[in-house]
């Protein structure tokens, strides 16, 4: 795991900061973003965009509580910093 970094987004009219981590796994990678005490993982899809994914050890109900708009904004921010 690499050093943490901050993802700053505007969510519901307020600037919010979320801590992210780049996870290197062989020839692939994921991003972990902390939303409160929930770890949300983003991985690249076939088109090169990123999507939030459920990890086997996670409670699916915890991820479903997170607003889809927030996940979309974080996905966009990850893609923006990679350009």
DRENTORKOL-3810 file (N, C-alpha, C; in nm, 4 decimals):
REM DRENTORKOL-3810
@n.u->0.0854; n.v->-0.1174; n.w->0.0000; ca.u->0.0000; ca.v->0.0000; ca.w->0.0000; c.u->0.0897; c.v->0.1233; c.w->0.0000
@n.u->0.0455; n.v->0.2245; n.w->-0.0712; ca.u->0.1223; ca.v->0.3483; ca.w->-0.0778; c.u->0.0733; c.v->0.4470; c.w->0.0268
@n.u->0.1376; n.v->0.5610; n.w->0.0310; ca.u->0.0974; ca.v->0.6645; ca.w->0.1257; c.u->-0.0443; c.v->0.7105; c.w->0.0969
@n.u->-0.1168; n.v->0.7513; n.w->0.2002; ca.u->-0.2523; ca.v->0.8021; ca.w->0.1784; c.u->-0.2495; c.v->0.9339; c.w->0.1025
@n.u->-0.3584; n.v->0.9611; n.w->0.0330; ca.u->-0.3758; ca.v->1.0885; ca.w->-0.0360; c.u->-0.5186; c.v->1.1344; c.w->-0.0116
@n.u->-0.5462; n.v->1.2599; n.w->-0.0429; ca.u->-0.6784; ca.v->1.3178; ca.w->-0.0160; c.u->-0.7523; c.v->1.3416; c.w->-0.1470
@n.u->-0.8776; n.v->1.2967; n.w->-0.1509; ca.u->-0.9679; ca.v->1.3261; ca.w->-0.2616; c.u->-1.0644; c.v->1.4334; c.w->-0.2133
@n.u->-1.0568; n.v->1.5519; n.w->-0.2720; ca.u->-1.1463; ca.v->1.6622; ca.w->-0.2351; c.u->-1.2547; c.v->1.6735; c.w->-0.3414
@n.u->-1.3792; n.v->1.6694; n.w->-0.2964; ca.u->-1.4923; ca.v->1.6813; ca.w->-0.3887; c.u->-1.5951; c.v->1.7768; c.w->-0.3290
@n.u->-1.6840; n.v->1.8261; n.w->-0.4150; ca.u->-1.7993; ca.v->1.9040; ca.w->-0.3693; c.u->-1.9180; c.v->1.8077; c.w->-0.3675
@n.u->-1.9715; n.v->1.7832; n.w->-0.2495; ca.u->-2.0817; ca.v->1.6890; ca.w->-0.2317; c.u->-2.1920; c.v->1.7587; c.w->-0.1534
@n.u->-2.3093; n.v->1.7685; n.w->-0.2148; ca.u->-2.4248; ca.v->1.8362; ca.w->-0.1545; c.u->-2.3904; c.v->1.9784; c.w->-0.1113
@n.u->-2.3159; n.v->2.0480; n.w->-0.1984; ca.u->-2.2844; ca.v->2.1885; ca.w->-0.1758; c.u->-2.1708; c.v->2.2161; c.w->-0.0793
@n.u->-2.1067; n.v->2.1126; n.w->-0.0277; ca.u->-1.9966; ca.v->2.1306; ca.w->0.0662; c.u->-1.8721; c.v->2.0600; c.w->0.0151
@n.u->-1.7559; n.v->2.1214; n.w->0.0416; ca.u->-1.6314; ca.v->2.0540; ca.w->0.0069; c.u->-1.6035; c.v->1.9476; c.w->0.1119
@n.u->-1.5798; n.v->1.8264; n.w->0.0642; ca.u->-1.5515; ca.v->1.7132; ca.w->0.1528; c.u->-1.4189; c.v->1.6508; c.w->0.1123
@n.u->-1.3447; n.v->1.6038; n.w->0.2101; ca.u->-1.2178; ca.v->1.5354; ca.w->0.1860; c.u->-1.2296; c.v->1.3900; c.w->0.2291
@n.u->-1.1802; n.v->1.3011; n.w->0.1447; ca.u->-1.1803; ca.v->1.1580; ca.w->0.1731; c.u->-1.0391; c.v->1.1046; c.w->0.1552
@n.u->-0.9981; n.v->1.0178; n.w->0.2454; ca.u->-0.8648; ca.v->0.9599; ca.w->0.2381; c.u->-0.8665; c.v->0.8403; c.w->0.1442
@n.u->-0.7690; n.v->0.8395; n.w->0.0519; ca.u->-0.7586; ca.v->0.7304; ca.w->-0.0437; c.u->-0.6217; c.v->0.6649; c.w->-0.0367
@n.u->-0.6157; n.v->0.5427; n.w->-0.0866; ca.u->-0.4918; ca.v->0.4652; ca.w->-0.0924; c.u->-0.4861; c.v->0.3936; c.w->-0.2263
@n.u->-0.3698; n.v->0.3855; n.w->-0.2850; ca.u->-0.3480; ca.v->0.3054; ca.w->-0.4047; c.u->-0.2972; c.v->0.1699; c.w->-0.3588
@n.u->-0.3660; n.v->0.0637; n.w->-0.4009; ca.u->-0.3266; ca.v->-0.0720; ca.w->-0.3657; c.u->-0.2729; c.v->-0.1407; c.w->-0.4909
@n.u->-0.1466; n.v->-0.1748; n.w->-0.4905; ca.u->-0.0848; ca.v->-0.2421; ca.w->-0.6044; c.u->-0.0916; c.v->-0.3925; c.w->-0.5818
@n.u->-0.1390; n.v->-0.4644; n.w->-0.6856; ca.u->-0.1551; ca.v->-0.6095; ca.w->-0.6754; c.u->-0.1039; c.v->-0.6727; c.w->-0.8042
@n.u->0.0216; n.v->-0.7086; n.w->-0.8063; ca.u->0.0791; ca.v->-0.7670; ca.w->-0.9270; c.u->0.0718; c.v->-0.6692; c.w->-1.0427
@n.u->0.0015; n.v->-0.7078; n.w->-1.1476; ca.u->-0.0120; ca.v->-0.6221; ca.w->-1.2654; c.u->-0.1371; c.v->-0.5344; c.w->-1.2606
@n.u->-0.2127; n.v->-0.5405; n.w->-1.1539; ca.u->-0.3335; ca.v->-0.4587; ca.w->-1.1441; c.u->-0.3284; c.v->-0.3718; c.w->-1.0186
@n.u->-0.4316; n.v->-0.2946; n.w->-1.0009; ca.u->-0.4386; ca.v->-0.2051; ca.w->-0.8861; c.u->-0.5835; c.v->-0.1768; c.w->-0.8504
@n.u->-0.6026; n.v->-0.1254; n.w->-0.7315; ca.u->-0.7321; ca.v->-0.0793; ca.w->-0.6823; c.u->-0.7056; c.v->0.0479; c.w->-0.6025
@n.u->-0.8103; n.v->0.1237; n.w->-0.5823; ca.u->-0.8046; ca.v->0.2357; ca.w->-0.4899; c.u->-0.8972; c.v->0.2038; c.w->-0.3739
@n.u->-0.8515; n.v->0.2320; n.w->-0.2539; ca.u->-0.9364; ca.v->0.2208; ca.w->-0.1354; c.u->-0.9636; c.v->0.3612; c.w->-0.0877
@n.u->-1.0900; n.v->0.3934; n.w->-0.0666; ca.u->-1.1302; ca.v->0.5250; ca.w->-0.0171; c.u->-1.2103; c.v->0.5040; c.w->0.1109
@n.u->-1.1740; n.v->0.5777; n.w->0.2134; ca.u->-1.2455; ca.v->0.5680; ca.w->0.3407; c.u->-1.3621; c.v->0.6662; c.w->0.3414
@n.u->-1.4819; n.v->0.6131; n.w->0.3590; ca.u->-1.6023; ca.v->0.6941; ca.w->0.3746; c.u->-1.6528; c.v->0.6646; c.w->0.5149
@n.u->-1.6221; n.v->0.7559; n.w->0.6055; ca.u->-1.6474; ca.v->0.7274; ca.w->0.7465; c.u->-1.5576; c.v->0.6126; c.w->0.7872
@n.u->-1.6179; n.v->0.5067; n.w->0.8412; ca.u->-1.5384; ca.v->0.3894; ca.w->0.8784; c.u->-1.5529; c.v->0.2751; c.w->0.7781
@n.u->-1.6114; n.v->0.3048; n.w->0.6625; ca.u->-1.6313; ca.v->0.2031; ca.w->0.5581; c.u->-1.5232; c.v->0.2159; c.w->0.4512
@n.u->-1.4604; n.v->0.1041; n.w->0.4196; ca.u->-1.3627; ca.v->0.0995; ca.w->0.3103; c.u->-1.4385; c.v->0.0747; c.w->0.1801
@n.u->-1.4199; n.v->0.1627; n.w->0.0827; ca.u->-1.4818; ca.v->0.1447; ca.w->-0.0487; c.u->-1.3686; c.v->0.1260; c.w->-0.1483
@n.u->-1.3773; n.v->0.0191; n.w->-0.2260; ca.u->-1.2727; ca.v->-0.0147; ca.w->-0.3220; c.u->-1.3199; c.v->0.0180; c.w->-0.4631
@n.u->-1.2317; n.v->0.0806; n.w->-0.5398; ca.u->-1.2587; ca.v->0.1135; ca.w->-0.6793; c.u->-1.1556; c.v->0.0403; c.w->-0.7638
@n.u->-1.2037; n.v->-0.0276; n.w->-0.8690; ca.u->-1.1118; ca.v->-0.0955; ca.w->-0.9593; c.u->-1.1463; c.v->-0.0596; c.w->-1.1026
@n.u->-1.0481; n.v->-0.0687; n.w->-1.1922; ca.u->-1.0750; ca.v->-0.0355; ca.w->-1.3320; c.u->-1.1640; c.v->-0.1412; c.w->-1.3970
@n.u->-1.2538; n.v->-0.0955; n.w->-1.4842; ca.u->-1.3351; ca.v->-0.1894; ca.w->-1.5602; c.u->-1.2761; c.v->-0.2067; c.w->-1.7001
@n.u->-1.3465; n.v->-0.2775; n.w->-1.7863; ca.u->-1.2963; ca.v->-0.3077; ca.w->-1.9202; c.u->-1.2772; c.v->-0.1837; c.w->-2.0061
@n.u->-1.3552; n.v->-0.0783; n.w->-1.9813; ca.u->-1.3462; ca.v->0.0450; ca.w->-2.0599; c.u->-1.2432; c.v->0.1434; c.w->-2.0055
@n.u->-1.1808; n.v->0.1091; n.w->-1.8933; ca.u->-1.0816; ca.v->0.1985; ca.w->-1.8346; c.u->-1.1387; c.v->0.2954; c.w->-1.7330
@n.u->-1.2686; n.v->0.2869; n.w->-1.7074; ca.u->-1.3306; ca.v->0.3669; ca.w->-1.6014; c.u->-1.3148; c.v->0.2904; c.w->-1.4696
@n.u->-1.3480; n.v->0.3556; n.w->-1.3608; ca.u->-1.3398; ca.v->0.2905; ca.w->-1.2305; c.u->-1.4793; c.v->0.2691; c.w->-1.1748
@n.u->-1.4936; n.v->0.1611; n.w->-1.0978; ca.u->-1.6229; ca.v->0.1304; ca.w->-1.0371; c.u->-1.6001; c.v->0.0844; c.w->-0.8939
@n.u->-1.6970; n.v->0.1137; n.w->-0.8105; ca.u->-1.6916; ca.v->0.0669; ca.w->-0.6726; c.u->-1.7265; c.v->-0.0817; c.w->-0.6725
@n.u->-1.6504; n.v->-0.1589; n.w->-0.5974; ca.u->-1.6735; ca.v->-0.3031; ca.w->-0.5928; c.u->-1.6881; c.v->-0.3506; c.w->-0.4488
@n.u->-1.7664; n.v->-0.4550; n.w->-0.4331; ca.u->-1.7872; ca.v->-0.5191; ca.w->-0.3040; c.u->-1.6783; c.v->-0.6236; c.w->-0.2845
@n.u->-1.6100; n.v->-0.6184; n.w->-0.1728; ca.u->-1.5057; ca.v->-0.7160; ca.w->-0.1429; c.u->-1.5665; c.v->-0.8279; c.w->-0.0582
@n.u->-1.5168; n.v->-0.9509; n.w->-0.0714; ca.u->-1.5784; ca.v->-1.0659; ca.w->-0.0036; c.u->-1.5957; c.v->-1.0505; c.w->0.1474
@n.u->-1.5053; n.v->-0.9816; n.w->0.2140; ca.u->-1.5128; ca.v->-0.9704; ca.w->0.3601; c.u->-1.6037; c.v->-0.8566; c.w->0.4068
@n.u->-1.6543; n.v->-0.7775; n.w->0.3133; ca.u->-1.7344; ca.v->-0.6611; ca.w->0.3515; c.u->-1.8824; c.v->-0.6955; c.w->0.3647
@n.u->-1.9476; n.v->-0.6248; n.w->0.4535; ca.u->-2.0919; ca.v->-0.6350; ca.w->0.4677; c.u->-2.1558; c.v->-0.5561; c.w->0.3539
@n.u->-2.2316; n.v->-0.6219; n.w->0.2711; ca.u->-2.2928; ca.v->-0.5544; ca.w->0.1566; c.u->-2.3883; c.v->-0.4434; c.w->0.2014
@n.u->-2.4538; n.v->-0.4627; n.w->0.3156; ca.u->-2.5476; ca.v->-0.3611; ca.w->0.3650; c.u->-2.4768; c.v->-0.2299; c.w->0.3974
@n.u->-2.3494; n.v->-0.2369; n.w->0.4420; ca.u->-2.2742; ca.v->-0.1147; ca.w->0.4709; c.u->-2.2485; c.v->-0.0346; c.w->0.3436
@n.u->-2.2166; n.v->-0.1044; n.w->0.2353; ca.u->-2.1913; ca.v->-0.0358; ca.w->0.1087; c.u->-2.3192; c.v->0.0218; c.w->0.0494
@n.u->-2.4309; n.v->-0.0466; n.w->0.0689; ca.u->-2.5579; ca.v->0.0008; ca.w->0.0125; c.u->-2.6063; c.v->0.1283; c.w->0.0809
@n.u->-2.5565; n.v->0.1568; n.w->0.2012; ca.u->-2.5943; ca.v->0.2788; ca.w->0.2727; c.u->-2.5291; c.v->0.4032; c.w->0.2131
@n.u->-2.4237; n.v->0.3851; n.w->0.1339; ca.u->-2.3500; ca.v->0.4981; ca.w->0.0790; c.u->-2.4220; c.v->0.5515; c.w->-0.0438
@n.u->-2.4425; n.v->0.6815; n.w->-0.0463; ca.u->-2.5121; ca.v->0.7484; ca.w->-0.1557; c.u->-2.4407; c.v->0.7239; c.w->-0.2885
@n.u->-2.5168; n.v->0.6832; n.w->-0.3896; ca.u->-2.4607; ca.v->0.6556; ca.w->-0.5232; c.u->-2.3976; c.v->0.7807; c.w->-0.5838
@n.u->-2.4536; n.v->0.8975; n.w->-0.5554; ca.u->-2.3959; ca.v->1.0215; ca.w->-0.6068; c.u->-2.2557; c.v->1.0418; c.w->-0.5498
@n.u->-2.2367; n.v->1.0130; n.w->-0.4220; ca.u->-2.1048; ca.v->1.0248; ca.w->-0.3595; c.u->-2.0063; c.v->0.9287; c.w->-0.4258
@n.u->-2.0474; n.v->0.8044; n.w->-0.4485; ca.u->-1.9602; ca.v->0.7082; ca.w->-0.5150; c.u->-1.9232; c.v->0.7552; c.w->-0.6550
@n.u->-2.0200; n.v->0.8117; n.w->-0.7259; ca.u->-1.9948; ca.v->0.8619; ca.w->-0.8608; c.u->-1.8952; c.v->0.9774; c.w->-0.8588
@n.u->-1.9096; n.v->1.0682; n.w->-0.7647; ca.u->-1.8167; ca.v->1.1813; ca.w->-0.7537; c.u->-1.6753; c.v->1.1340; c.w->-0.7214
@n.u->-1.6634; n.v->1.0352; n.w->-0.6341; ca.u->-1.5318; ca.v->0.9820; ca.w->-0.6010; c.u->-1.4706; c.v->0.9098; c.w->-0.7209
@n.u->-1.5518; n.v->0.8359; n.w->-0.7940; ca.u->-1.5047; ca.v->0.7684; ca.w->-0.9146; c.u->-1.4520; c.v->0.8707; c.w->-1.0147
@n.u->-1.5271; n.v->0.9778; n.w->-1.0360; ca.u->-1.4853; ca.v->1.0826; ca.w->-1.1292; c.u->-1.3546; c.v->1.1477; c.w->-1.0847
@n.u->-1.3405; n.v->1.1692; n.w->-0.9545; ca.u->-1.2188; ca.v->1.2321; ca.w->-0.9018; c.u->-1.0973; c.v->1.1409; c.w->-0.9228
@n.u->-1.1147; n.v->1.0120; n.w->-0.8995; ca.u->-1.0049; ca.v->0.9172; ca.w->-0.9238; c.u->-0.9639; c.v->0.9217; c.w->-1.0692
@n.u->-1.0615; n.v->0.9179; n.w->-1.1590; ca.u->-1.0306; ca.v->0.9217; ca.w->-1.3020; c.u->-0.9641; c.v->1.0535; c.w->-1.3425
@n.u->-1.0059; n.v->1.1624; n.w->-1.2784; ca.u->-0.9481; ca.v->1.2935; ca.w->-1.3067; c.u->-0.8006; c.v->1.3004; c.w->-1.2675
@n.u->-0.7652; n.v->1.2454; n.w->-1.1520; ca.u->-0.6253; ca.v->1.2547; ca.w->-1.1081; c.u->-0.5340; c.v->1.1627; c.w->-1.1896
@n.u->-0.5907; n.v->1.0648; n.w->-1.2572; ca.u->-0.5103; ca.v->0.9722; ca.w->-1.3371; c.u->-0.4824; c.v->1.0232; c.w->-1.4779
@n.u->-0.5499; n.v->1.1276; n.w->-1.5193; ca.u->-0.5280; ca.v->1.1821; ca.w->-1.6552; c.u->-0.3968; c.v->1.2533; c.w->-1.6659
END
